[in-house]
Amino acid sequence: MFGSNFPSVILFERNLTALRLRRIPFTIEAPIDPFYSESNMERLHHSFRQAEEGKLVVKTMEELEELAEDE
């Protein structure tokens, strides 16, 4: 019949294999979220350690607004 080098035959064979394995015939990947980058995770861990050590600065919204106006 057809040779196995026709794209439609190759796709058909892949779909049959996927059905036999009970999975979809393609992979789904989410884009890499920069929030979970190594440098950001290091910064977050550093901030958590500082908070655990009590190295916090607490400001009210009014104090923050005054600081912004002073600049």
C-alpha positions as CSV (number, residue, x, y, z in Angstrom):
1,M,0.0,0.0,0.0
2,F,1.6,3.3,1.1
3,G,5.2,3.6,2.3
4,S,5.6,4.6,5.9
5,N,7.3,7.8,4.9
6,F,4.0,9.6,4.1
7,P,3.3,12.2,6.8
8,S,-0.3,11.1,7.1
9,V,0.6,7.5,7.6
10,I,3.2,8.5,10.2
11,L,0.6,10.6,12.1
12,F,-2.0,7.8,11.9
13,E,0.6,5.3,13.3
14,R,1.4,7.7,16.2
15,N,-2.3,8.2,17.0
16,L,-2.8,4.4,17.0
17,T,0.1,4.0,19.4
18,A,-1.2,6.8,21.6
19,L,-4.7,5.1,21.7
20,R,-3.1,1.8,22.6
21,L,-1.1,3.5,25.4
22,R,-4.3,5.5,26.5
23,R,-2.6,8.9,26.2
24,I,-2.8,12.0,24.0
25,P,-0.5,11.9,21.0
26,F,1.3,15.2,22.0
27,T,2.9,16.8,25.0
28,I,1.6,19.9,26.8
29,E,4.1,22.3,28.4
30,A,3.5,25.5,30.2
31,P,5.8,28.4,29.7
32,I,8.5,28.8,32.3
33,D,7.3,31.1,35.1
34,P,10.0,33.7,36.0
35,F,8.7,33.7,39.6
36,Y,10.2,30.3,40.1
37,S,13.6,31.1,38.6
38,E,16.6,30.1,40.7
39,S,17.6,33.7,41.4
40,N,14.2,34.7,42.6
41,M,13.8,31.6,44.8
42,E,17.1,32.4,46.4
43,R,15.9,35.9,47.1
44,L,12.7,34.6,48.6
45,H,14.5,32.1,50.9
46,H,16.8,35.0,52.0
47,S,13.8,37.1,52.8
48,F,12.2,34.3,54.8
49,R,15.4,33.7,56.8
50,Q,15.5,37.5,57.6
51,A,11.8,37.4,58.7
52,E,12.5,34.3,60.9
53,E,15.4,36.1,62.5
54,G,13.2,39.1,63.3
55,K,14.9,41.4,60.9
56,L,11.7,43.2,59.8
57,V,10.7,46.8,59.2
58,V,7.0,47.5,59.7
59,K,5.5,50.6,58.1
60,T,1.9,51.8,57.8
61,M,0.5,52.9,54.5
62,E,0.7,56.5,55.6
63,E,4.4,56.2,56.4
64,L,5.1,54.6,53.1
65,E,3.3,57.4,51.3
66,E,5.3,60.0,53.2
67,L,8.5,58.2,52.2
68,A,7.4,58.2,48.6
69,E,6.6,62.0,48.7
70,D,10.0,62.8,50.3
71,E,11.8,61.4,47.2
